[in-house]
């Protein structure tokens, strides 16, 4: 009977199974081995190992422990672009960012697609991807810390993170330096400050779980200094990680935030809003708080060999990083600042048009589609108070300053999640990838900026293949490691000599008066002459008005006081006081 196998057939089946296991083991070894093709940091990342995707189920400790889809990525049937298409765009973005963005807009289901559906089976790392890429498996991944509470009900504590210290004593001050609150932040344990070459300041995501983002950046640092990537002499101590805790009123009520600590309303910290706690007459904004942390990092007395600070954020943290990079006030160290912007849900647009005008008419009133945090026009009372005066005084200067900063855009080629669904965001695009690509395409409009249709020379665009809306997959991608850790690592640019901002209060030239006009000067001279004449008349009339006896009494009184004064002086001299 065919349904029964003989002993000989069983032996053949067992041998075939053994050969299959050997083939699988060889496949795993091939994908995880450290080869120059997979592990070098350069922009030729389209040369991927074709077996990585097929071998994926055999990597990591237990893939079944992770959800199949990232929780911020809706499930659906939209097919992912093939790897060869993605790889071509990745390569093109290194030399032709605008052309690469145009190519992305031609991918099916990207332009204008607000459905949020994507096929994540093409992801190299599944779920939220809290484990290393296959080619980085030799590097240990430190698990994220657990804590009580939630982002929707409020966090109950800021947990301890191995490798970090939680600083809860750093005071940040308002613009008048007369009111303050404490800005908690995690800082990596770097035992020797003289070895620090670069600091990375990390924004949280929408859930405000900053301990997760600090830990993910530390894991990325471990990959960056591993044998696969390391530059000569670079160690973990070369990179300092700082992660400010952007808490809101729910965290204050739940217990994570203390009564003296800076707290914001909802997610307003990403747009530079002022704090709601502690109560102040002139409140501290989130951008001003980060400014003061960065000012301290650039203090040569603390970190004498620090060359640069990178401000990095993904998702809502990417929104914060982009808006902060646009509004950040000029400081002497400005040319040594770098910004890494990963998959933001929406952008602060810098041109006066949008790619999807009128897709939703609800934001036409009062030019809401171009009002902060979505643009620089519209209702300017909505601008962050941190830089409102700068924008009103000279918007062009603010934009040009942004165009001349070191800014890196990192966009995942599978991230067509809807993200920000507000009307102004819909005018920018239907999803994360669409909006980011359209933001880049602003630069192709020669009439918009002084660049005449060219991409800003200090900006970079990195598309990341086979990744959707995933924090760690974006942080630890080869291109991102280059931007975060190695671009200009050993370079310290000269300090700026002009650190004025458009909205700064103008200082009066020495010796000038507020009303020193010719007309005012004539009035002042007339008043002075009249006063002198009156004094002369009064003293001339005194001998006539008063009798001699009265004068004698006055003189006697003054003589007595004069005698007492001279007698007192003699006594002091005699006693040698």
C-alpha positions in Angstrom: 0.0 0.0 0.0 1.3 3.5 -0.9 0.2 5.0 2.4 2.6 2.8 4.3 6.4 3.4 4.1 9.0 0.7 4.2 12.1 0.9 6.4 14.2 1.8 3.4 11.9 4.7 2.6 12.0 5.9 6.2 15.8 5.9 6.1 15.8 8.0 2.9 13.4 10.4 4.4 15.5 10.9 7.5 18.6 11.5 5.4 16.8 14.1 3.4 15.7 15.9 6.6 19.3 15.9 7.9 20.5 17.5 4.6 17.8 20.1 4.9 18.9 21.1 8.4 22.5 21.3 7.2 21.4 23.6 4.4 19.4 25.8 6.8 22.4 26.1 9.2 24.6 27.1 6.3 22.1 29.7 5.3 22.0 31.2 8.8 25.8 31.3 8.9 26.0 33.0 5.5 23.5 35.8 6.5 24.9 36.5 9.9 28.6 36.3 9.1 30.6 39.5 9.2 31.4 40.3 5.6 32.4 43.7 4.1 29.4 43.4 1.8 26.9 43.5 4.6 28.7 45.4 7.3 30.7 48.4 5.9 29.3 51.8 6.5 28.8 53.4 3.2 26.0 54.4 0.9 26.2 51.4 -1.4 23.6 49.6 0.7 21.7 48.1 -2.2 24.2 45.3 -2.3 22.2 43.2 0.2 22.6 39.5 0.8 19.6 38.0 -1.2 19.2 35.2 1.4 18.5 37.6 4.3 14.8 37.7 3.8 14.5 34.0 3.2 16.6 33.2 6.3 14.7 35.6 8.5 12.6 33.0 10.4 15.8 31.5 11.8 17.2 34.7 13.4 16.8 36.1 16.9 16.0 34.1 20.0 12.3 33.8 19.4 10.5 35.7 16.6 7.2 34.4 17.7 7.5 36.5 20.9 7.2 39.7 18.8 3.9 40.8 17.1 3.9 40.2 13.3 3.1 43.9 12.7 4.3 47.1 14.3 1.4 48.5 16.4 1.7 51.8 14.7 1.4 50.2 11.2 -2.1 49.2 10.1 -2.6 45.8 8.6 -3.7 45.6 5.0 -3.2 44.1 1.6 -1.1 46.7 -0.1 1.9 45.0 -1.6 5.4 46.2 -0.8 7.7 47.4 -3.6 10.1 44.7 -4.7 13.6 44.8 -3.1 15.3 45.7 -6.3 13.2 48.9 -6.7 13.9 49.9 -3.1 17.6 49.2 -3.5 17.8 51.4 -6.6 16.1 54.3 -4.7 18.5 53.8 -1.7 21.5 54.1 -4.0 20.0 57.1 -5.9 19.3 59.1 -2.7 23.0 59.3 -1.9 23.8 61.4 -5.0 20.4 62.6 -6.3 18.0 63.2 -3.4 15.4 65.0 -5.4 15.4 62.4 -8.1 15.1 59.6 -5.5 12.1 61.4 -3.9 10.5 61.7 -7.4 11.0 57.9 -7.8 9.4 57.2 -4.5 6.3 59.1 -5.5 6.0 56.8 -8.5 5.8 53.7 -6.3 2.2 52.4 -6.3 0.2 53.3 -3.1 2.5 56.0 -1.9 1.4 59.3 -3.4 -1.8 60.5 -1.7 -2.5 57.1 -0.1 -4.0 57.8 3.3 -5.4 54.3 3.9 -2.5 53.4 6.1 -2.4 49.8 4.8 0.9 48.1 4.0 2.4 44.6 3.6 5.0 44.3 6.3 6.1 40.8 5.3 8.9 42.6 3.5 10.4 43.9 6.7 13.8 42.6 7.6 12.9 43.0 11.3 9.4 42.1 12.2 7.2 43.8 14.7 8.8 46.8 16.4 12.1 45.1 15.7 13.7 45.2 19.2 16.6 43.0 18.2 19.5 43.4 15.9 19.7 43.1 12.1 20.9 39.6 11.1 24.3 41.0 10.1 24.7 42.5 13.6 23.7 39.5 15.6 27.1 39.2 17.1 26.4 42.4 19.0 24.5 42.1 22.3 21.0 43.7 22.4 20.1 45.1 25.8 16.3 44.6 26.4 14.1 47.6 27.1 13.2 48.4 30.7 9.7 47.7 32.0 7.7 50.2 34.1 4.3 50.7 35.5 1.6 52.8 33.9 1.0 53.6 30.3 1.1 56.4 27.8 -2.7 56.8 27.9 -3.2 56.7 31.7 0.1 58.2 32.7 3.5 56.7 33.6 3.9 55.9 37.3 7.7 56.1 37.3 10.9 56.7 35.3 12.6 53.3 35.4 16.3 52.6 35.9 18.2 51.7 32.7 21.4 49.7 32.8 24.2 51.9 31.5 22.4 55.2 32.3 22.0 57.6 35.2 18.7 59.4 35.7 19.5 63.1 36.4 16.6 64.8 38.3 18.5 67.9 39.5 19.1 69.9 36.3 17.2 73.2 36.5 16.1 75.0 33.3 15.1 78.7 33.4 12.7 80.9 31.5 13.9 83.7 29.2 14.2 86.2 32.1 16.1 83.7 34.3 13.8 84.4 37.2 11.7 81.2 37.2 12.7 77.6 36.7 11.8 73.9 36.9 13.8 70.6 36.8 14.2 68.9 33.4 14.8 65.2 34.1 17.0 63.3 31.6 18.9 60.0 31.2 22.6 60.3 30.5 24.8 57.4 29.6 27.5 56.4 32.0 30.7 57.6 30.3 33.4 57.4 33.0 35.9 59.7 31.3 34.4 63.0 30.0 37.7 63.8 28.1 37.0 60.8 25.8 33.6 62.1 24.6 33.7 63.2 21.0 30.0 63.4 20.2 26.8 63.7 22.2 23.4 62.4 20.9 20.3 64.0 22.3 17.3 61.8 21.8 13.6 62.9 21.6 11.0 60.3 22.7 8.1 59.1 20.6 4.4 59.9 21.2 4.1 57.4 24.1 6.8 59.5 26.0 8.6 56.3 27.0 12.0 58.0 26.8 13.7 55.1 28.6 13.0 53.0 25.6 14.5 55.5 23.1 17.6 56.0 25.3 18.1 52.2 25.4 17.6 51.8 21.7 20.2 54.5 21.0 22.6 52.7 23.4 22.1 49.5 21.4 22.7 51.4 18.2 25.9 52.7 19.7 27.0 49.2 20.5 26.5 48.3 16.9 28.3 51.4 15.7 31.4 50.6 17.7 31.4 46.9 17.0 34.1 45.2 15.0 31.9 45.5 12.0 31.9 49.3 12.0 34.4 50.8 14.3 36.9 53.5 13.3 40.3 53.4 14.9 40.3 54.5 18.5 36.5 54.8 18.8 34.8 53.2 21.8 31.4 53.4 23.6 33.0 56.2 25.7 33.4 58.3 22.5 29.6 58.8 22.4 27.5 60.3 25.1 23.7 59.7 25.0 21.3 62.2 26.6 17.5 61.6 26.7 15.2 64.3 28.1 12.0 63.1 29.7 9.1 65.0 28.0 6.3 64.2 30.4 2.8 65.5 30.4 0.1 66.2 33.0 -1.0 62.5 33.1 2.5 61.5 34.2 2.4 64.2 36.9 -0.9 62.7 38.2 0.3 59.1 37.9 3.6 59.8 39.7 6.4 59.6 37.1 6.8 63.4 37.2 7.6 65.3 40.4 5.9 68.5 41.4 9.0 70.6 40.7 9.7 69.1 37.2 8.9 70.4 33.8 5.6 69.0 32.4 3.8 69.7 29.1 0.2 69.5 27.9 -0.3 66.3 25.9 2.2 66.0 23.1 2.7 69.7 22.8 6.4 69.3 23.6 7.1 68.3 20.0 6.1 71.8 18.7 8.0 73.8 21.3 5.1 74.6 23.6 5.6 76.1 27.1 5.3 73.9 30.1 2.2 73.7 32.3 4.1 72.7 35.4 5.6 74.2 37.5 3.4 77.3 37.4 5.3 80.3 36.1 4.5 83.7 34.9 6.8 83.3 31.9 7.0 79.5 31.2 9.9 77.4 29.8 9.4 75.8 26.4 10.5 72.4 25.5 13.0 73.9 22.9 14.5 76.2 25.5 14.9 73.3 27.9 16.8 71.3 25.3 18.8 74.4 24.4 20.1 74.6 28.0 21.1 70.9 28.0 23.0 71.4 24.8 24.7 74.6 26.1 26.0 72.5 29.0 27.3 69.8 26.6 29.3 72.3 24.7 30.9 73.6 27.9 34.6 72.8 27.4 35.1 72.6 31.1 32.9 69.5 31.2 33.6 67.9 27.8 36.8 69.4 26.5 37.0 67.2 23.3 33.4 67.2 22.3 33.1 68.1 18.6 29.4 67.9 17.9 25.9 67.3 19.3 23.3 65.4 17.3 19.6 65.9 18.0 17.7 62.8 16.9 14.1 61.6 16.8 11.9 59.1 15.2 8.1 59.3 14.6 6.8 62.1 16.9 10.4 62.5 18.0 11.2 63.1 14.3 8.6 65.8 14.3 10.3 67.4 17.3 13.7 67.1 15.7 12.6 68.7 12.5 10.7 71.6 14.1 13.5 72.2 16.5 16.1 72.2 13.7 14.0 74.9 12.0 13.5 77.1 15.0 16.6 76.6 17.1 18.2 79.9 18.0 21.6 80.7 16.7 24.4 79.8 19.1 28.2 80.1 18.8 28.4 76.3 18.4 25.7 76.2 15.6 27.9 74.7 12.9 28.7 71.8 15.2 25.0 70.9 15.6 23.5 68.0 13.6 19.9 66.9 13.3 18.5 63.4 12.4 14.9 63.3 11.4 13.2 59.8 11.1 9.8 59.2 9.7 7.9 62.2 11.2 4.1 62.1 11.0 4.0 65.6 9.7 6.4 68.5 9.0 6.8 72.2 9.6 6.7 73.2 5.9 9.0 75.9 4.7 7.3 76.9 1.4 3.9 78.6 1.0 2.3 75.8 -1.1 1.4 72.2 -0.4 1.4 69.1 -2.7 -2.2 68.3 -1.9 -4.0 71.6 -1.7 -7.7 71.4 -0.9 -7.7 67.6 -0.3 -9.6 68.5 2.8 -11.2 72.0 3.0 -11.6 72.0 6.8 -8.2 73.8 7.3 -8.6 76.6 4.7 -10.0 79.0 7.3 -7.4 81.3 8.8 -4.8 79.6 6.7 -4.7 76.8 9.3 -2.9 74.5 6.8 0.2 76.8 7.1 -0.1 77.6 10.8 2.5 76.3 13.2 3.4 73.5 13.8 2.6 72.8 10.1 4.1 76.0 8.6 5.4 79.5 9.4 2.5 81.6 8.2 -1.2 81.6 9.1 -2.1 82.6 12.6 1.3 83.6 14.0 0.1 83.7 17.6 0.3 79.9 17.3 4.0 80.0 16.7 6.1 78.6 19.6 6.9 81.5 21.9 10.5 80.2 21.8 11.0 81.7 18.3 7.8 83.7 17.5 9.6 87.0 17.4 12.3 85.6 15.1 9.7 84.4 12.5 7.7 87.6 12.6 10.9 89.7 12.3 12.5 87.8 9.4 11.0 84.5 8.3 13.4 84.3 5.3 16.4 84.4 7.7 14.9 81.6 9.8 14.4 79.4 6.7 17.9 80.2 5.3 19.5 79.3 8.6 17.7 75.9 8.5 18.9 75.3 5.0 22.5 75.9 6.1 22.4 73.5 9.0 23.5 69.8 9.0 20.2 68.0 8.7 19.6 64.3 7.8 16.3 62.9 6.6 15.7 59.2 7.2 12.6 57.7 5.5 11.5 54.0 5.5 10.4 52.8 2.1 7.6 50.6 3.6 6.3 53.3 5.9 3.0 54.3 4.3 1.2 54.5 7.7 -1.1 57.5 7.9 0.6 59.1 10.9 -0.8 62.6 11.6 -4.4 62.6 10.2 -5.2 66.3 10.8 -6.2 68.3 7.8 -2.9 70.3 7.6 -0.9 67.0 7.5 -3.2 65.6 4.8 -2.3 68.6 2.6 1.4 67.5 3.0 0.7 64.0 1.9 -1.2 60.8 2.7 1.3 59.0 4.8 4.8 59.2 6.4 6.7 58.3 3.2 4.6 60.5 1.0 5.0 63.6 3.2 8.7 63.1 3.7 9.3 62.7 0.0 7.2 65.7 -0.8 9.1 67.8 1.8 12.3 67.0 -0.1 10.6 67.9 -3.4 10.0 71.4 -2.1 13.6 72.1 -3.0 13.0 71.3 -6.7 10.9 74.5 -6.9 13.5 77.0 -8.1 11.3 80.0 -7.1 10.9 78.9 -3.5 14.4 79.3 -2.1 17.8 80.8 -2.9 19.0 77.2 -3.8 17.5 77.5 -7.3 16.0 74.0 -7.4 19.0 72.3 -5.7 19.0 70.1 -2.6 20.6 71.9 0.4 24.3 71.0 0.3 24.5 70.4 4.1 21.4 68.1 4.1 21.3 64.4 3.4 18.4 62.1 2.4 18.6 58.4 3.3 15.9 56.0 2.2 15.9 52.7 4.2 14.8 49.5 2.4 12.6 46.8 3.9 11.6 48.9 6.9 8.3 50.3 7.9 7.5 52.5 10.9 10.1 50.9 13.3 12.2 52.8 15.8 15.2 50.5 16.1 15.3 49.3 12.5 15.7 53.0 11.5 18.2 53.8 14.2 20.5 50.9 13.5 20.3 51.0 9.7 23.8 51.4 8.2 22.9 54.8 6.7 21.6 56.1 10.1 24.7 54.9 12.0 26.8 56.9 9.6 24.7 60.0 10.2 24.3 59.6 13.9 27.8 58.6 14.8 30.4 59.1 12.1 29.8 62.0 9.8 32.5 64.6 10.7 33.3 62.7 13.9 36.7 64.2 14.3 35.8 67.7 13.0 35.2 70.7 15.1 34.0 73.7 13.1 34.9 77.2 14.3 32.4 79.0 16.6 30.2 81.7 15.0 31.1 85.3 15.8 27.6 86.6 15.1 25.0 84.9 17.3 22.1 87.3 16.9 18.6 86.2 16.1 16.0 88.2 14.1 13.8 88.7 17.1 16.5 89.7 19.6 15.9 93.0 21.4 18.1 95.6 19.7 20.7 97.1 21.9 21.0 100.9 21.9 24.4 102.4 20.9 26.3 103.6 23.9 25.4 107.2 24.9 22.2 107.4 22.9 18.8 108.3 24.5 15.4 107.1 23.6 14.1 110.6 22.7 17.3 112.2 21.5 15.7 113.9 18.4 16.3 117.6 17.4 12.8 118.6 18.5 13.2 117.0 21.9 16.6 118.5 22.4 15.2 122.0 21.9 12.5 121.5 24.5 15.0 120.1 27.0 17.3 123.2 26.5 14.4 125.6 27.0 13.4 123.8 30.2 16.9 123.9 31.6 17.3 127.6 30.8 14.0 128.5 32.5 15.0 126.5 35.6 18.3 128.3 36.0 16.6 131.7 35.6 14.0 130.8 38.3 16.8 129.8 40.7 18.6 133.1 40.1 15.5 135.1 40.8 14.6 133.3 44.0 18.1 133.6 45.6 18.3 137.3 44.6 15.0 138.0 46.4 15.8 136.2 49.6 17.6 139.1 51.4 14.6 141.3 50.7 12.0 138.9 51.8 13.6 137.8 55.1 14.7 140.2 58.0 18.3 140.3 59.4 17.1 138.6 62.7 15.8 135.7 60.8 19.0 135.4 58.8 21.0 135.6 62.0 19.0 132.8 63.6 19.6 130.7 60.6 23.3 131.5 60.5 23.6 130.7 64.3 22.0 127.4 63.7 24.4 126.5 61.0 27.3 127.7 63.1 26.3 125.4 65.9 26.0 122.4 63.6 29.3 123.3 62.0 30.9 123.5 65.5 29.5 120.1 66.4 30.7 118.6 63.2 34.3 119.9 63.6 34.3 118.9 67.3 33.2 115.4 66.4 35.9 115.1 63.8 38.6 116.3 66.3 37.5 113.6 68.8 37.6 110.9 66.2 41.1 112.0 65.2 42.3 112.1 68.8 41.1 108.6 69.4 42.7 107.4 66.2 39.6 105.7 64.9 
